[in-house]
Every structure is written in C-alpha cells, then in structure tokens.
Amino acid sequence: MRRLGIVLALGLAGCSTGVVLTDEGTQVQNVSDVDMPTGCNLLGDVRIGIPPDAAMPSTRDELAILMRNKAGAMGGTHVVLEQAEERQRANGEPYFRGRGRAYACPDEVRGPPEETSGGEAPAEEDEGGGSLMTDEDAELL
C-alpha cells in the first residue's frame, strides 16, 4: 500500500507545470476587455513566446501565469489577454504563445476601503461576520 502512495505522489508531481507565479504576479488579475475596470493606466504590451521573448509554455494556463508575472514585473495589477495560439515545437509537442496588455489600476478601482465616521476605527468583526460592540458603543445607542 505504501508503494502505491509513493507511485501516486511521483505521478502527480510529474503533472505540475514548473511555471509558478512570482510575488508580483500574484498581485495581477487576468481580466477580459469587458471586465476591465475604468480608471486604469495602460503600462504596455505583454508578449510571451513572441520575439524577443523565447518562452514556450506547454499549456494555456502556463501562458496565463507567465503573462501575470510579466505584467506584475511592470508594476501592473491587471492583464488582458488579446491573443493566445497553440503552436508546435520541432519535435511535435505543443506550446502556446500570446499577446496582451498590462494595466495599473488605482486601489479605489479594486474596491474602496471601508469608511468610518468621525475618524474612529472600524468595529472588530467576530468569526460569524457580525460586529463586536463595546460597552461604550452600546451606551451611545
């Protein structure tokens, strides 16, 4: 039984892509033109597998990860994938290449912070999602 577990673990490890998100890439969202927030600034083109970029991601998911990483390195928060196409290496294995646009969106476009009146800190929330009220707050009611 233990041998089966080892074989399964090795098999699953072989399925991983090896392409990972960078710290900057985790800050970037893939969006469509329709879902692109307003008020964002175009940073520039993002190209993967198109000269001078020599990357050859094996899957569309790997292409999306590389796009996010590149947009993040540019200071972007969003990337719009304009084109993705499957090609073949000389040995017949598929790879993807694509083109998109990187944008930097202000924080308020990604969701405004919760506002409080009178400069007070927001109420703490309990694990159930409700507000925890202090005795002082209850007296004000």
Protein Blocks (a to p, Z undefined) as FASTA:
>chain_A
ZZmmmmmmmmmmmmpgoiacdfklmmpccddfklpcghiacfbdcdehiafbfbdcfbfk
lmmmmmmmmmmmnopabdcdfbdcddddfkopacdddddddddddfklnopadddehhia
cddddfkopacddfklmmmZZ
